[in-house]
Amino acid sequence: MRFKSYIREFKVEYPDSKKTLGIPRDKMPQVKSKDYDELVSFLKKKKISMTKRKVKAKDLKATQSNFNVDKITQAVAKYKTLAQAKPIIVSSDGFVIDGHHRWLGAVNVGGDISIMQASVKAKELLDAINQFPKTFNKHTTCI
């Protein structure tokens, strides 16, 4: 079977909104790759440390409550290159803060993902990242 045919038949797995922290996608903080180093410095000033590592994607949990299936499918198709892309941001209690669609791409292929894990839980990390001046929100169509 050709890859494009496989992708069209692929059933995308994503968490039920009841199994997330329930934050709508358009309220989730977004940080551009080029601003990651500055974000880490900003968080360090707030006494939040970040540790880079690789984890099994299935071991993480969703913060946001809705997802763009097309973005997940694209992340699956690009898993090998996205796995080498910027790490996703994760709280100490395992909640994805930035990078949900890349994370779900890794979940759907049963792979690992690079993370930057914070020394604080989800709520405190969300509050801190939302104070970062270069944080923004995306307004997109999701399910």
Contacts in CASP RR format, 6 or more apart in sequence:
PFRMAT RR
TARGET T0000
AUTHOR 0000-0000-0000
METHOD contacts of the structure
MODEL  1
MRFKSYIREFKVEYPDSKKTLGIPRDKMPQVKSKDYDELVSFLKKKKISM
TKRKVKAKDLKATQSNFNVDKITQAVAKYKTLAQAKPIIVSSDGFVIDGH
HRWLGAVNVGGDISIMQASVKAKELLDAINQFPKTFNKHTTCI
3 77 0 8 1.000
7 73 0 8 1.000
7 76 0 8 1.000
7 77 0 8 1.000
10 73 0 8 1.000
10 76 0 8 1.000
10 108 0 8 1.000
12 69 0 8 1.000
12 72 0 8 1.000
12 73 0 8 1.000
12 76 0 8 1.000
12 104 0 8 1.000
12 108 0 8 1.000
13 104 0 8 1.000
13 107 0 8 1.000
13 108 0 8 1.000
14 62 0 8 1.000
14 67 0 8 1.000
14 69 0 8 1.000
14 72 0 8 1.000
14 104 0 8 1.000
15 61 0 8 1.000
15 62 0 8 1.000
17 65 0 8 1.000
17 66 0 8 1.000
19 61 0 8 1.000
19 62 0 8 1.000
20 61 0 8 1.000
20 62 0 8 1.000
20 63 0 8 1.000
20 64 0 8 1.000
20 65 0 8 1.000
21 62 0 8 1.000
21 63 0 8 1.000
21 64 0 8 1.000
21 65 0 8 1.000
21 95 0 8 1.000
21 122 0 8 1.000
22 63 0 8 1.000
22 64 0 8 1.000
22 65 0 8 1.000
23 63 0 8 1.000
23 64 0 8 1.000
23 65 0 8 1.000
23 126 0 8 1.000
24 64 0 8 1.000
24 65 0 8 1.000
24 66 0 8 1.000
25 64 0 8 1.000
25 65 0 8 1.000
25 66 0 8 1.000
25 67 0 8 1.000
25 68 0 8 1.000
25 100 0 8 1.000
25 138 0 8 1.000
25 140 0 8 1.000
25 142 0 8 1.000
26 137 0 8 1.000
26 138 0 8 1.000
26 139 0 8 1.000
26 140 0 8 1.000
27 64 0 8 1.000
27 137 0 8 1.000
28 63 0 8 1.000
28 64 0 8 1.000
28 97 0 8 1.000
28 98 0 8 1.000
28 100 0 8 1.000
28 137 0 8 1.000
28 138 0 8 1.000
29 97 0 8 1.000
29 98 0 8 1.000
29 126 0 8 1.000
29 129 0 8 1.000
29 130 0 8 1.000
29 132 0 8 1.000
29 135 0 8 1.000
29 136 0 8 1.000
29 137 0 8 1.000
30 98 0 8 1.000
30 135 0 8 1.000
30 136 0 8 1.000
30 137 0 8 1.000
30 138 0 8 1.000
31 39 0 8 1.000
31 89 0 8 1.000
31 98 0 8 1.000
31 129 0 8 1.000
31 132 0 8 1.000
31 134 0 8 1.000
31 135 0 8 1.000
32 134 0 8 1.000
33 85 0 8 1.000
33 86 0 8 1.000
35 134 0 8 1.000
36 86 0 8 1.000
36 116 0 8 1.000
38 132 0 8 1.000
38 134 0 8 1.000
39 129 0 8 1.000
39 132 0 8 1.000
39 134 0 8 1.000
40 50 0 8 1.000
40 116 0 8 1.000
42 128 0 8 1.000
42 132 0 8 1.000
43 49 0 8 1.000
43 50 0 8 1.000
43 118 0 8 1.000
43 128 0 8 1.000
43 129 0 8 1.000
43 132 0 8 1.000
44 50 0 8 1.000
46 128 0 8 1.000
46 131 0 8 1.000
48 118 0 8 1.000
48 119 0 8 1.000
48 120 0 8 1.000
48 124 0 8 1.000
48 125 0 8 1.000
48 128 0 8 1.000
49 118 0 8 1.000
49 119 0 8 1.000
50 89 0 8 1.000
50 116 0 8 1.000
50 117 0 8 1.000
50 118 0 8 1.000
50 119 0 8 1.000
51 116 0 8 1.000
51 117 0 8 1.000
51 119 0 8 1.000
52 87 0 8 1.000
52 114 0 8 1.000
52 115 0 8 1.000
52 116 0 8 1.000
52 117 0 8 1.000
53 114 0 8 1.000
53 115 0 8 1.000
53 117 0 8 1.000
54 112 0 8 1.000
54 113 0 8 1.000
54 114 0 8 1.000
54 115 0 8 1.000
55 90 0 8 1.000
55 112 0 8 1.000
55 113 0 8 1.000
55 115 0 8 1.000
56 110 0 8 1.000
56 111 0 8 1.000
56 112 0 8 1.000
57 103 0 8 1.000
57 104 0 8 1.000
57 105 0 8 1.000
57 106 0 8 1.000
57 107 0 8 1.000
57 110 0 8 1.000
57 111 0 8 1.000
57 112 0 8 1.000
57 113 0 8 1.000
58 107 0 8 1.000
58 110 0 8 1.000
58 111 0 8 1.000
59 94 0 8 1.000
60 90 0 8 1.000
60 94 0 8 1.000
60 95 0 8 1.000
60 96 0 8 1.000
60 103 0 8 1.000
60 113 0 8 1.000
60 115 0 8 1.000
61 93 0 8 1.000
61 94 0 8 1.000
61 95 0 8 1.000
61 96 0 8 1.000
62 95 0 8 1.000
62 96 0 8 1.000
62 100 0 8 1.000
63 91 0 8 1.000
63 95 0 8 1.000
63 96 0 8 1.000
63 97 0 8 1.000
63 100 0 8 1.000
63 122 0 8 1.000
63 126 0 8 1.000
64 96 0 8 1.000
64 100 0 8 1.000
66 142 0 8 1.000
66 143 0 8 1.000
67 100 0 8 1.000
67 101 0 8 1.000
67 104 0 8 1.000
67 142 0 8 1.000
67 143 0 8 1.000
68 101 0 8 1.000
68 140 0 8 1.000
68 141 0 8 1.000
68 142 0 8 1.000
68 143 0 8 1.000
69 143 0 8 1.000
71 101 0 8 1.000
72 101 0 8 1.000
72 104 0 8 1.000
72 105 0 8 1.000
72 108 0 8 1.000
74 101 0 8 1.000
75 82 0 8 1.000
75 101 0 8 1.000
75 102 0 8 1.000
75 104 0 8 1.000
75 105 0 8 1.000
75 106 0 8 1.000
75 108 0 8 1.000
76 105 0 8 1.000
76 108 0 8 1.000
76 109 0 8 1.000
79 105 0 8 1.000
79 106 0 8 1.000
79 109 0 8 1.000
79 111 0 8 1.000
82 102 0 8 1.000
82 105 0 8 1.000
82 106 0 8 1.000
83 106 0 8 1.000
83 111 0 8 1.000
83 112 0 8 1.000
83 113 0 8 1.000
83 114 0 8 1.000
84 114 0 8 1.000
85 102 0 8 1.000
85 114 0 8 1.000
86 114 0 8 1.000
87 113 0 8 1.000
87 114 0 8 1.000
87 115 0 8 1.000
87 116 0 8 1.000
88 96 0 8 1.000
88 97 0 8 1.000
88 98 0 8 1.000
88 99 0 8 1.000
88 100 0 8 1.000
88 102 0 8 1.000
88 103 0 8 1.000
88 113 0 8 1.000
88 114 0 8 1.000
88 115 0 8 1.000
88 116 0 8 1.000
89 96 0 8 1.000
89 97 0 8 1.000
89 98 0 8 1.000
89 99 0 8 1.000
89 115 0 8 1.000
89 116 0 8 1.000
89 118 0 8 1.000
89 125 0 8 1.000
89 129 0 8 1.000
90 96 0 8 1.000
90 97 0 8 1.000
90 115 0 8 1.000
90 116 0 8 1.000
90 117 0 8 1.000
90 118 0 8 1.000
91 97 0 8 1.000
91 117 0 8 1.000
91 118 0 8 1.000
91 120 0 8 1.000
91 121 0 8 1.000
91 122 0 8 1.000
91 124 0 8 1.000
91 125 0 8 1.000
91 126 0 8 1.000
92 117 0 8 1.000
92 118 0 8 1.000
92 119 0 8 1.000
92 120 0 8 1.000
92 121 0 8 1.000
92 125 0 8 1.000
93 121 0 8 1.000
93 122 0 8 1.000
94 117 0 8 1.000
94 122 0 8 1.000
95 121 0 8 1.000
95 122 0 8 1.000
96 103 0 8 1.000
97 118 0 8 1.000
97 122 0 8 1.000
97 125 0 8 1.000
97 126 0 8 1.000
97 129 0 8 1.000
98 129 0 8 1.000
102 113 0 8 1.000
103 113 0 8 1.000
106 112 0 8 1.000
106 113 0 8 1.000
118 125 0 8 1.000
120 128 0 8 1.000
129 135 0 8 1.000
END
